[in-house]
Every structure is written in C-alpha cells, then in structure tokens.
Amino acid sequence: MSLLFTSLLVSLIAALWVWMAGRKDPHGRPWFTVLYLGMLLLLPLLALLPKLRLEWFSSVMGAEGVVSGAGGGLSWVLSLWMAGTAVMLIRVLYGRWLLGRWLAQGVQAGAGSAGLWIEECAAMLGMKEFPAVRMKQGLSSPVVAGVLRPVILVPAVAGQWSDKTWKMALLHELGHIQRKDLWLRMAADMTCAVHWYNPLVWWMRSTLLTQCEYACDARVIASGVDPRDYVRALCDVVESALQEPRPQGVVAMADHAPLKMRAERLLGGPRIRRSWLAVAAAVITTATALGLTLVRPMAEREARDDNDGYGQAEIDLRHRANPFPGN
C-alpha cells in the first residue's frame, strides 16, 4: 500500500474524529490530535517494516494491477515526496535559527511586576523552576519560545498592565511550558514537513494549536483564578496588541483561538466529555494505520509462485479430480 494513499486515508479518518470531538467541545482533547499526528509522523518508518502478505486482501483491493504497474509509476512520485520533505525540513530548521536570533533581541524584564509574579505563578502551577521573562518592542502579545530553554517574552506595553493582567499572562505562558506545548508544536511541524502534500495534516496542526490554547486556559482556571478576571486579562492583552511578524515555533497568548470562543467557553461552565468515544476512535484509527502499512496485498501471480506455479482454482480442481480417470 503506497505511503501517499495510506497518509490520505488515515488523515481523513483522524480529521473526521477530531472534527466530531470539536463540535461537542472546542477544547477537544489535545492528546487525541497529538496521537494522530504522531501516528502520521511514524508512517514512513512503519512502511519499512516487514509486510504480511494476504491473498484475500488482493481480491478486495484489486492488487494485481497495483503490484504489477506501480513500480515505474511511483518512482517519480517518491522522488517528488522526498524532495518536498527535504525542503520543508530545511524550512523548519531555518525557522528555528531565526527564532534564536529573534529571542536574542529581547531585553531582560526588570524586578517589577515580572519579578513579583513569576515566582508566585510558578508556585500556583506546582512548578519548581521558571524561565526568564524578557520584553520586546513591537510584540503583539505574550509568547513563550524555546524548546530546551523556554523564554517568556512580553510586549513593551506590558509596563502599562495591571498586576492582575501580569499574573494571568504569566500563568498562561507557564501553563504552555508545563504542558510541553512547545514540544507538541515542534512535532506537529515535523509531521507537516513529512506530509507536506496533505491539507488534512495541516488542518490538524492548526486544530492542535487551538486546542493547546483552550487547554492552557483550563489549566489557569484550575489553579484557582476567577474566570472573569482571566477573560478581562485576555481582553487587555488583545487591546494593547501591536502587530509584528513572529518566527515559527512560538506560542502566543492571543493567537490561534478566537477571543470570543475562549470567553464563551471560560464563562459557560464545563463540557460533557465522552471518554469511551475518544478511546474507540483512537483504537479504530490506530488499527487502520497499522493495517494499511503492515499488510501487503498479494497479487495472483505471487500466489501462483507460492503454490509451485499453480493458481488456487487449478489446485482445487486437481484435488477434486478422479485419481484413476481410466476406471
């Protein structure tokens, strides 16, 4: 089974489940989307494993034509996929390099509100270590970046924020660090680099970033913050935002998820979740991915080779034949 077909089919099933879960709860389940993206990221490796050949599967898929005619036709497709993947991986690495230069432009925040709240916010989330806080001109909202050494950047206008806004912003960005959202974003970027031709993978990446924002909002509220205070802080951040292009690899407080939807969810109470549905969807999609990558349809001529040159119909005919035709 070709990697292109498997990727499209698995991503279609996964995207359908993610969309259905999102209709019930915009927060969804980030681990659900992460599982699917990780599965798609591992598909090329699964394709290298030994295959289980099934003759009956070939009759369903019409595999004889696929096996016999795919060799020459798929070579240029494989070359195109590898070239596109190489370009996308270079783009990801270049983005990481730009991110390092961009982070270096930040100025260490003073010992005012940043120093006053960062330690308390870390304690509220149960974090023993916390990152440095820097200010940067032209930044649109607080962001966190840096997979190995996270850094929180706040806009220069943060000096005009109230103490509550400072507290909410730092809680949100610390929540991203605690949840390992930067690692999840990097994994999603790598998956999109491998499956650059698949729009469903890009959609799931965007959905994951939105889910991470909702999950981080929920973590802030779970720490004991009043939802109304948090929504007001979100509005303050958006109102003071100044637009500036940002490199890839950052997670911002005011990005990805619409402010109206976040406010409605925060003030609307908890959502009903169906864990059994999520588990069933994960099992079905995982089984589909493994089946399509580890099972290889066996063409009829391969079956004849496995039976000393005779097809199954001829073997059955010989079994039914009279061993003494002269009698």
C-alpha positions as CSV (number, residue, x, y, z in Angstrom):
1,M,0.0,0.0,0.0
2,S,1.5,3.3,-1.0
3,L,2.5,5.8,1.6
4,L,0.6,8.6,-0.2
5,F,-2.7,6.6,-0.1
6,T,-2.2,5.5,3.5
7,S,-1.5,9.0,4.7
8,L,-4.6,10.4,3.0
9,L,-6.8,7.7,4.3
10,V,-5.5,7.7,7.9
11,S,-5.6,11.5,8.0
12,L,-9.1,11.6,6.6
13,I,-10.3,9.2,9.4
14,A,-8.3,11.1,12.1
15,A,-9.6,14.5,10.9
16,L,-13.1,13.3,11.0
17,W,-12.8,12.2,14.6
18,V,-11.1,15.4,15.6
19,W,-13.8,17.4,13.9
20,M,-16.6,15.4,15.6
21,A,-15.0,15.9,19.0
22,G,-14.6,19.6,18.4
23,R,-18.3,20.0,17.7
24,K,-19.1,18.8,21.2
25,D,-16.3,20.7,23.0
26,P,-14.0,23.2,21.3
27,H,-11.4,22.3,23.9
28,G,-11.5,18.8,22.5
29,R,-8.7,16.6,23.5
30,P,-5.2,17.7,22.5
31,W,-3.8,14.3,23.3
32,F,-6.3,12.9,20.8
33,T,-4.9,15.1,18.0
34,V,-1.3,14.5,19.1
35,L,-1.8,10.8,18.8
36,Y,-3.0,11.1,15.2
37,L,-0.2,13.5,14.3
38,G,2.4,11.2,15.9
39,M,0.9,8.2,14.0
40,L,1.3,10.1,10.7
41,L,4.8,11.1,11.6
42,L,5.7,7.4,12.1
43,L,4.0,6.2,9.0
44,P,7.2,6.3,6.8
45,L,9.0,4.2,9.5
46,L,6.1,1.7,9.6
47,A,6.3,1.4,5.9
48,L,9.8,0.0,6.2
49,L,8.8,-2.9,8.4
50,P,8.2,-6.4,7.0
51,K,4.8,-6.9,5.4
52,L,2.2,-9.5,6.0
53,R,1.0,-10.7,2.5
54,L,-2.7,-11.6,2.3
55,E,-4.1,-13.1,-0.9
56,W,-7.7,-12.4,0.0
57,F,-6.9,-8.8,0.6
58,S,-5.7,-8.6,-3.0
59,S,-9.1,-9.6,-4.4
60,V,-10.7,-6.8,-2.4
61,M,-8.2,-4.1,-3.4
62,G,-7.5,-5.3,-6.9
63,A,-3.9,-5.6,-6.0
64,E,-2.7,-7.4,-9.1
65,G,-2.8,-4.2,-11.2
66,V,-1.3,-2.2,-8.3
67,V,1.6,-4.6,-7.8
68,S,2.4,-5.1,-11.4
69,G,2.0,-1.5,-12.6
70,A,3.2,0.6,-9.6
71,G,6.9,0.1,-9.9
72,G,7.6,2.6,-12.7
73,G,4.8,5.0,-12.0
74,L,5.6,5.5,-8.3
75,S,9.3,6.2,-8.7
76,W,8.8,9.9,-9.7
77,V,6.1,10.3,-7.0
78,L,8.5,9.0,-4.3
79,S,11.2,11.4,-5.6
80,L,8.8,14.3,-5.5
81,W,7.8,13.5,-2.0
82,M,11.4,13.2,-0.8
83,A,12.3,16.5,-2.4
84,G,9.3,18.2,-0.8
85,T,10.1,16.8,2.6
86,A,13.7,17.9,2.4
87,V,12.6,21.4,1.5
88,M,10.1,21.5,4.4
89,L,12.6,20.2,6.9
90,I,15.2,22.8,5.8
91,R,12.4,25.4,6.3
92,V,11.7,24.2,9.8
93,L,15.4,24.3,10.7
94,Y,15.8,27.7,9.2
95,G,12.8,28.9,11.3
96,R,14.5,27.6,14.4
97,W,17.6,29.5,13.6
98,L,15.6,32.7,13.0
99,L,13.8,32.1,16.3
100,G,17.1,32.0,18.2
101,R,18.1,35.4,16.7
102,W,14.6,36.8,17.4
103,L,14.7,35.8,21.1
104,A,18.1,37.4,21.5
105,Q,16.5,40.8,20.7
106,G,14.5,40.7,24.0
107,V,15.6,42.7,27.0
108,Q,15.5,41.3,30.5
109,A,12.4,42.5,32.3
110,G,13.0,44.4,35.5
111,A,12.3,43.3,39.0
112,G,8.8,45.0,38.9
113,S,5.7,43.1,38.1
114,A,7.5,40.4,36.2
115,G,9.8,39.5,39.1
116,L,6.9,39.9,41.6
117,W,4.6,37.5,39.9
118,I,6.7,34.9,38.0
119,E,7.7,33.0,41.2
120,E,4.1,33.1,42.6
121,C,2.6,31.9,39.3
122,A,5.1,29.0,39.1
123,A,4.1,28.0,42.6
124,M,0.4,28.1,41.8
125,L,1.0,25.6,38.9
126,G,3.3,23.5,41.0
127,M,6.5,24.3,39.0
128,K,9.8,24.4,40.8
129,E,11.6,26.1,38.0
130,F,10.5,29.0,35.9
131,P,12.0,30.7,32.8
132,A,13.4,34.2,32.3
133,V,11.0,37.0,31.3
134,R,12.0,39.4,28.7
135,M,10.5,42.5,27.0
136,K,10.5,43.1,23.3
137,Q,9.4,46.1,21.2
138,G,6.5,45.5,18.7
139,L,5.4,42.2,20.2
140,S,1.7,41.6,19.8
141,S,1.1,39.5,22.9
142,P,3.0,37.5,25.5
143,V,4.7,34.5,23.9
144,V,6.8,31.5,25.0
145,A,9.5,30.1,22.9
146,G,12.5,27.8,23.2
147,V,12.1,24.0,23.5
148,L,15.1,23.2,25.6
149,R,15.4,26.6,27.4
150,P,12.0,28.3,27.3
151,V,11.8,32.1,27.5
152,I,8.7,34.2,28.1
153,L,8.6,37.4,26.0
154,V,6.1,40.2,26.8
155,P,5.4,43.3,24.8
156,A,7.0,46.6,25.8
157,V,3.5,48.0,26.5
158,A,3.3,45.4,29.3
159,G,4.6,48.2,31.6
160,Q,1.0,49.6,31.4
161,W,-0.7,46.4,32.5
162,S,-2.3,45.9,35.9
163,D,-0.9,43.4,38.3
164,K,-3.8,41.0,37.5
165,T,-3.1,41.2,33.8
166,W,0.6,40.4,34.5
167,K,-0.4,37.4,36.7
168,M,-2.8,36.0,34.1
169,A,-0.3,36.4,31.3
170,L,2.5,34.7,33.1
171,L,0.2,31.9,34.3
172,H,-0.9,31.2,30.7
173,E,2.6,31.1,29.3
174,L,3.9,29.0,32.2
175,G,1.0,26.6,31.5
176,H,2.3,26.1,28.0
177,I,5.7,25.2,29.4
178,Q,4.2,22.8,31.9
179,R,2.1,21.1,29.3
180,K,5.1,20.8,26.9
181,D,3.1,22.6,24.2
182,L,6.4,23.8,22.5
183,W,7.4,20.1,22.0
184,L,3.9,19.4,20.6
185,R,4.2,22.2,18.2
186,M,7.6,21.1,17.0
187,A,6.3,17.6,16.5
188,A,3.3,19.0,14.5
189,D,5.7,21.0,12.4
190,M,7.8,17.9,11.6
191,T,4.6,15.9,10.7
192,C,3.6,18.7,8.3
193,A,7.1,18.6,6.8
194,V,6.8,14.8,6.1
195,H,3.2,15.1,4.9
196,W,3.5,18.5,3.2
197,Y,1.1,17.5,0.4
198,N,-1.8,16.6,2.7
199,P,-4.1,19.5,3.6
200,L,-5.7,17.5,6.4
201,V,-2.4,17.2,8.3
202,W,-2.0,21.0,8.1
203,W,-5.6,21.4,9.4
204,M,-4.9,19.0,12.3
205,R,-1.8,21.1,13.2
206,S,-3.9,24.2,13.3
207,T,-6.5,22.5,15.4
208,L,-3.9,21.3,17.8
209,L,-2.6,24.8,18.4
210,T,-6.1,26.0,19.1
211,Q,-6.7,23.0,21.5
212,C,-3.5,23.9,23.3
213,E,-4.8,27.4,23.9
214,Y,-8.1,26.1,25.3
215,A,-6.3,23.5,27.5
216,C,-3.9,26.2,28.8
217,D,-6.9,28.4,29.7
218,A,-8.4,25.5,31.6
219,R,-5.2,24.9,33.5
220,V,-5.1,28.6,34.5
221,I,-8.7,28.4,35.8
222,A,-8.0,25.1,37.6
223,S,-5.2,26.9,39.6
224,G,-7.8,29.0,41.3
225,V,-8.2,32.0,39.1
226,D,-11.6,33.7,38.7
227,P,-12.7,33.1,35.0
228,R,-14.0,36.7,34.8
229,D,-10.6,38.1,35.8
230,Y,-8.9,35.9,33.3
231,V,-11.2,36.9,30.4
232,R,-10.6,40.6,31.3
233,A,-6.9,40.0,31.2
234,L,-7.3,38.3,27.7
235,C,-9.2,41.4,26.5
236,D,-6.5,43.7,27.9
237,V,-3.8,41.8,26.1
238,V,-5.7,41.9,22.8
239,E,-6.4,45.6,23.1
240,S,-2.8,46.5,23.7
241,A,-1.5,44.3,20.9
242,L,0.9,45.7,18.3
243,Q,1.3,43.6,15.2
244,E,4.8,42.3,14.3
245,P,5.7,39.2,12.3
246,R,6.9,36.4,14.5
247,P,9.1,33.4,13.6
248,Q,7.7,29.9,13.7
249,G,8.0,28.0,17.0
250,V,6.4,30.4,19.4
251,V,3.1,30.0,21.3
252,A,1.3,33.3,21.9
253,M,-1.4,34.1,24.5
254,A,-3.7,35.9,22.0
255,D,-3.2,33.7,18.9
256,H,-4.8,30.6,17.3
257,A,-8.1,30.6,19.2
258,P,-10.7,33.4,18.7
259,L,-11.2,35.5,21.8
260,K,-15.0,35.3,21.7
261,M,-14.9,31.5,21.7
262,R,-12.4,31.4,24.5
263,A,-14.5,33.8,26.6
264,E,-17.7,31.8,26.0
265,R,-16.1,28.6,27.0
266,L,-14.5,30.0,30.1
267,L,-17.7,31.6,31.3
268,G,-20.0,28.8,30.1
269,G,-19.0,26.1,32.5
270,P,-17.6,22.6,31.9
271,R,-18.4,20.5,28.9
272,I,-19.6,16.9,28.9
273,R,-16.9,14.5,27.6
274,R,-17.3,11.0,26.3
275,S,-14.1,9.2,27.0
276,W,-15.3,6.0,25.6
277,L,-15.8,7.6,22.2
278,A,-12.3,9.1,22.3
279,V,-10.8,5.7,23.1
280,A,-12.8,3.9,20.4
281,A,-11.8,6.5,17.8
282,A,-8.1,6.1,18.8
283,V,-8.3,2.3,18.5
284,I,-10.0,2.4,15.1
285,T,-7.6,4.9,13.6
286,T,-4.5,3.1,15.0
287,A,-5.8,-0.3,13.7
288,T,-6.4,1.3,10.3
289,A,-2.9,2.8,10.1
290,L,-1.2,-0.4,11.2
291,G,-3.3,-2.5,8.8
292,L,-2.6,-0.3,5.8
293,T,1.2,-0.1,6.5
294,L,1.9,-3.7,7.6
295,V,-0.4,-5.6,5.3
296,R,0.6,-6.0,1.7
297,P,-1.8,-7.2,-0.9
298,M,-0.5,-10.3,-2.8
299,A,-1.1,-10.3,-6.5
300,E,-2.5,-13.5,-8.0
301,R,0.8,-14.3,-9.8
302,E,2.6,-14.1,-6.4
303,A,0.1,-16.6,-5.1
304,R,0.8,-18.9,-8.0
305,D,4.5,-18.6,-7.3
306,D,3.9,-19.6,-3.7
307,N,2.0,-22.7,-4.9
308,D,4.6,-24.0,-7.3
309,G,3.2,-22.1,-10.3
310,Y,-0.4,-23.2,-9.9
311,G,-3.3,-20.9,-9.1
312,Q,-5.7,-21.7,-6.3
313,A,-8.5,-22.6,-8.7
314,E,-6.3,-25.1,-10.5
315,I,-5.2,-26.6,-7.2
316,D,-8.9,-27.1,-6.1
317,L,-9.7,-28.6,-9.5
318,R,-6.8,-31.1,-9.1
319,H,-8.0,-32.0,-5.6
320,R,-11.5,-32.8,-6.9
321,A,-10.3,-34.8,-9.9
322,N,-10.5,-38.6,-10.2
323,P,-7.1,-40.0,-9.5
324,F,-8.0,-43.0,-11.7
325,P,-9.6,-41.5,-14.8
326,G,-9.3,-44.8,-16.7
327,N,-11.8,-46.6,-14.4
